[in-house]
């Protein structure tokens, strides 16, 4: 059985290794707690290269907690558009308002106070305390979890509560007083660049000679990964509903749940035995109390979420009867095609919008019966004038 290293030895090695591999990330150039908070929230489930331009745009628009607190949810979601996991955006917006109300716009320096804010859990609290305030607080993100699991030979599913507690204890024991920031940054860098999920570069790792997983040939087995289930697949419809003024109906999703607060082309999941038009008519009736005529397809969009996949069929629709009512949606608006990009949309709905924009560039948007008749009348009048 391989000898297990001491946490303090691992901490010292991380500290020494980290001196030579400083990363020039924006949130390491600016230790403002607000910047660290937003950056670390964005980095959850998202790669560094993706986050940097988002963070730059975010800080240009919301440079302070006060600016974020005063913004509308639509503004916040629009800047977050494309990052996914939109609950993060809703939480930072709500938390900013609480920080202004309860703490005068300054992120608290107390762990319990931080944990009381929406969306801030143990990892984010530890990141703010150590990276921004220089406190001796541990962190445990996905990268740190992977390093600790391998180095100390931790068995069991890291998502289980008992394993989580063991890993948090190890993360805390790593800390050398006064050096938490450097150690936490080093372990995250090591996990991101060397101790990767697959094919780790163990020959470059400063911990290889004391790593239990490396010495026992188990880097491919740790962390323990439960068998992955095949994600379910759903067939979904969406309606591009036009009124007689060539406007499109947008609906806002309820504030909680998947894609909460985003705007969409309304529709829903196909039930067993339904055709695509039948599904779309039912969904629009149930969610907005309107009757539509389903017309030609806009296109088909394939999209994968974290736990399921969809095939989205979008159709042009014409409003037949009823005034929209927000029954299954938070609200609705009639907007022109060229205005839709002002609204925060999911990736799937952005793909529908791109199809609509390409279609309009070729032929222009659908017109109403009245407009079509007016064009016909104008054509008839021109023919008569031409024959004179």
N, C-alpha and C positions, 0 to 999 in steps of 0.2 A: 504493500500500500504506500502510495507516495506521501511524503511528508507535507503537511499543510503549512504554508508560510504564515507569518504573523501579519496582521493588518498594518502595523506601523512600518514594517519592512516594505510592504507594498506601497504605502504612502510615501516613504522616502524615495523609492525608485521612481514613482510617478512624478514627484516633485523635481527630481534631477532631470528626468527625461523631458519634462515640460519646459525647462529653461531653454532648450534648443529648438523647440518646435512651435513657437508662438504664432498664433493665427491672427491675421489682421482683420477680424470680423468687426462690423460696425458697433455691435453691442459690447465689444471689448475695448473699443476706442472711447466710447461714451458710457461711463458707469452710472449714469442717471438711473435710479430705480425704475422709473417709468419706461425707459428704453429697454432695460433688461427684462422687465415684465412682459412687454409686448413681444420682444424678440423670442423669449423662451416659450411664450404661448404659441407663436407662429411655428416654432420649431417642433412642436409636438406633432407627430405623424407626417412631418414635411421635411424635405431635404434642405440643407443649408443653401445650395445654389438657387433653389426656388425662392427661399425666404428673403434673401438680400434685397432684390428689387422691390418686393412687396413692402419690406420694412422702410426702405428709403421713401417710397411714395406715401406710406402711412405717416411717417414723421414730418413730411413736407405739409401734409394736410392737417394732421393732429399732432402738433409739436409738444403739447402738454396734456396732462390729465384733464385740465379744465376744458381745453379745446375738444377733447374726445367726449367729455360729459355733455357738452352743449350741442353736439352733432345729432342729427336724426339717425334713426336706425337704418334707413335707406342709404344714407351716406356711408355708414360704417360697413354695411353688407356689400355695397358696391365696391369699396376699396378692397374688401376681402375676397371678392368674386374670383373664383378659380383656385383658391387655396383649399377649399373643402372643409369638412368638419365645422360647419357654420355655427354650431353652438359656441365655439370658441369666441367668435366675433360678438355674438349676443352677450356672452358673459363679460367680456372686457368692457363693453359699452355700459352694461348695468353696473359693473364693479367701479368704473370710473365715476359714475354718478354718486355711488355710495362713498367713494374716497373723498370726493368734493364735500359731500354733506357731513361726513363723520370725522374726516381727518384734514380738512382744509386743503385738499388737493395733493397731499403728500402721502405716498405709500407708507403704511405703518412699518415700524422696525421690529415689531413684536410678532412672533410666529402665530400665536392664537388669533391675533387681529387679522393677520393675512389670511389665515385659513377660514375666517368668517366671511370673506368676500366671494362673490360668485365666480366660479371657474378656477379658483386658486386652490390647488391641492398640495399635498406634501412636497412633491417635486418642485413645483413653481415657487412655493414658499421658500424652500431651501435654496433655490437658485437666486431669488431676490436677496435673501439674507447674506449669502456667501459672495455672490458675484458683484452685487451692487454695494452692500453695506459692509462687506469684509468680515462678517460674523463667522464663527466656527460651526457652520451648519452643513450637514451632508446633503447630497443630491442622489437621486436614483432614476435616471432616465433609461431608455432602452439600451443605449450604448454602455452606460455604467453597469447596468444589470448583466449584460452579456460578459463584460470583463470580469466582474466579481464571480459570476457563476463558474467560469472556466478556471480562473486563477485559484479559487478556493475549493473547486470540485463540488459545488453545491448541487445536490440531487433534487429532483422533483420539479414540478411545473412552476415556473416563476410567477404565474398568475395566481397561485394558491396563497391564501393569507399567511400560512405558516412560513412558506418560503419567502414571501415578501418581508416578513418581520426579520428573518435571518439576514436577508440582503441589506435591509436598512441598518441593522446592527453593524454589519461589516462596513458599510459606507461611513457610518459614524466613527467607527474605530480606526479607519484610515487616517482621519484628520489629525494633522500635527498642529497644535495651537498656533493661531495666527497665520496659517498657510492654507486654509480651506479653499480660498478662491483658486489658487494655483493648482492644488490637487484635484479639485472638482473639474476644472477646465482640462487638465491633463487626462483624466480618465475618460472624459467625453471625447476628446480628440483621439485617444488611443482606440476607443471602440468604433469611432466613425472611420478611421483611416487604416488601422492595422488589424484589430480584433473584430473583423467584419463577420456578418452572419454566415457567409459561405467563403471558403478559400481564404482564411485569415493568413496574413503575412507574418507568421510566427518567427521567421528568421530575422525580422526587424524589431521584434517586440522586446522591450527592456525587462519584461517579466517572464520571458520564456523559460529560463532555467529554474524558476520557482513555481511555474504554473502547473497545477495538478492536471488539467486537461491535456496540456502539451506533453508532459512527461509520461502520461499514461495512454497517449494516442487517442484521446476522446474529444478533441476539439470539434469534431463533426457531430458528437452526441450531446454536447452541452452548449447552451441551455437545453433542457428537455423540451421537446416540442410535441405536444399531443397531436394525434392524427388530424389532419385538416379535412373538414367536411367540404364536399363540393357545394359551392354557393348556389342557392336557388336562383332560378331564372323566371322573370315575369314578362308577359306581353302587356304593353301599356299603350294607351292612346292619348293624343293631345289634339285639341281643336284650335285652329286659327279662325276664330269667329269674327266675321266682318259685319258691320252695320251698314246702313244705307248712306253713311257719310264717309265710307272707306276707312273706318277706324277699326282697330283690333281690340278684342277684349282680353285684358290681362287680369289675373287673379293673384292675390297674395296668400301664400300658405299660412296656416295658423302659426303663432309665434313659437311654439315648442315642437319638438320632434324633428325628424329628418328634414333638412333644408328649411327649417322654420324661419318665417319672415321673408323668404325670397318670393319674387314674383314669377309667374309661370303662365304658359299657355294651358288653360285648364283641361282636365281629363282625368284618367285613372286606369286602374288595372282591369284587364279583361277577365270576366268571370267564366267558369266552365259553360260551354254551349253557346256563348255569345259570339257574334261576328264583330269585327272591328267597328263598323258604323253603329251597331246596336249598343256596344259598350260606350262609345262616345256620347251618343244621345242620352243614355241613362245617366252617365256621370254628370253631364251638364245640367240635366234635369234635377238630379239630387243635390248638386253643389251650388247651383246658381238659379234654379227654377226657370230655366229657359228651354224652349224647343228650337232645334236647329235642323237644317238640311245639311247633311254631310256630303261634301263635294269631292273634288279630285285630291289625290294625295299631295302633300308637300314633300314628303320623303320619310326615310326610315333611319333612326339613330340607334346605334348600339352603345351602351354605356355600362360601366362597372362601378358599383359602390363598394364600400368596405366589406359588406356581408351578403350582397346579392348583385345580380346582373339584370338589366332590362333591355328589351327591344321596344323602342318607342316609335309608334306609327302616328305621324302627324297628318292632319287633313285640313284643307280649307273648308269652312262651314259658313252657312248663311243663317242669320238670325231670322226665325219665322215668327215666333210668338214669345211674349213675356218680357218683363223688365228684370234684368239680373238682380238677384237678391243674395247677400252673403250668408248662405246657409251652411255650406261646408268649407267655406274659405273665410279669411279674415276680412278682406275687402276686395273690391274690383275697380277697374278703371278702363275707359275707352281711350285708346291712344293711337296715334298714327305710327306707321311702320318706322319712320325715321326718328321717332322719339323713344323707341323701346330700349335702345342701348343706355338710356339714362337710368334704367331700373336694374337693380341687382337680380341676376338670373343664375340658375344652376348651369353647369356645363352642358347638360342635355338640352336645356332650353336655348342656350347660346347657339348650339348646333342647328336647332330649328330656325332660329333667327338668321343665321348665316345662309341657310337654304332660301329663306324668304327674300333676303337682300339680293342674292344671286338671281333669283327669279324676277324680282322687280327691276333689276338692272337690264334684263333682257326684254321684258315685255311690259313692265309697269305693274302696279298692284291691281287686283280685281276692282271693278267699278260697280256701282249700284245700278239697279234697273233704270232709275230715273236718269242717271248720267249716261247710260248706254242709249236710252231713248233720245236724250238731248243730242248726243253725237250723231245718231241716225238722222234726226231732224236737220241738224246742221249740214250733213252730207247731202240730203235731199235738196235743201235750199241751194247748195253750191252747184248741184247738177243742173237745177233749173236756170240759175244765173249763167252757167256755162253754155247752155243751149240757146240763150238769147242772142 
